[in-house]
Amino acid sequence: MELWEFCACTEGFAQRQELRATEALIASWQTGNFTGAAFAGKLKGLKHYMQKHDPSEKQAAPKISKEKFYEKLARAKAKKGGNT
């Protein structure tokens, strides 16, 4: 094996390791989100998460007034103890 071939192999290996690290981070983040949703009682059934979604399909965020948002925020802070 020539030196340039070895360098190409090590560069490819390094790129693969970076990709693996990114994939592991994504999986950890998703696990944390699922855990948070489960503790909050908001975890949906597995079938919901396994569905393939059309990327062109747009979903609108739920409409909520500014007053209602701050009211819910105040309740959440009071429930948590106001530590935030």
C-alpha positions in Angstrom: 0.0 0.0 0.0 1.3 3.4 -0.9 1.4 6.3 1.5 -1.3 8.2 -0.3 -3.6 5.1 -0.2 -3.0 4.8 3.5 -3.8 8.5 4.1 -7.0 8.1 2.1 -8.0 5.1 4.2 -7.3 6.9 7.5 -9.2 10.0 6.3 -12.2 7.8 5.4 -12.0 6.0 8.7 -12.0 9.4 10.6 -15.0 10.6 8.6 -16.9 7.4 9.4 -16.0 7.8 13.1 -17.4 11.3 13.1 -20.6 10.1 11.5 -20.9 7.4 14.1 -20.5 9.9 16.9 -23.1 12.1 15.4 -25.5 9.2 15.0 -24.9 8.2 18.7 -25.6 11.8 19.8 -28.8 11.9 17.8 -30.0 8.6 19.3 -29.2 9.9 22.8 -31.1 13.1 22.1 -34.1 11.1 20.8 -34.0 8.8 23.9 -34.0 11.8 26.2 -36.9 13.4 24.3 -38.9 10.1 24.5 -38.1 9.9 28.2 -39.2 13.4 28.8 -42.4 12.9 26.9 -43.1 9.7 28.9 -42.6 11.5 32.3 -44.8 14.3 31.1 -47.5 11.8 30.0 -47.2 13.0 26.4 -45.6 9.9 24.9 -47.6 8.7 21.9 -47.9 5.1 20.7 -45.0 3.5 18.8 -47.2 3.3 15.7 -47.3 7.1 15.6 -43.5 7.4 15.6 -43.0 4.6 13.1 -45.2 6.3 10.4 -43.5 7.7 7.4 -44.2 11.4 7.1 -44.4 13.3 3.9 -41.7 16.1 4.1 -43.9 18.4 2.0 -46.7 18.1 4.6 -46.8 21.2 6.8 -48.0 21.2 10.3 -49.1 24.4 12.0 -48.2 25.1 15.6 -51.2 25.2 17.9 -52.6 28.7 18.3 -52.3 30.2 21.8 -52.7 33.7 23.0 -49.8 35.5 24.7 -51.8 35.9 27.9 -52.6 32.2 28.0 -49.0 31.3 27.3 -47.8 33.5 30.3 -50.6 32.1 32.5 -49.5 28.5 31.8 -45.8 29.5 32.2 -46.5 31.0 35.6 -48.4 27.9 36.7 -45.6 25.7 35.6 -43.0 27.8 37.5 -45.2 27.8 40.6 -45.6 24.0 40.4 -41.8 23.6 39.9 -41.0 25.9 42.8 -40.0 29.0 40.7 -36.4 27.8 40.4 -36.1 28.9 36.7 
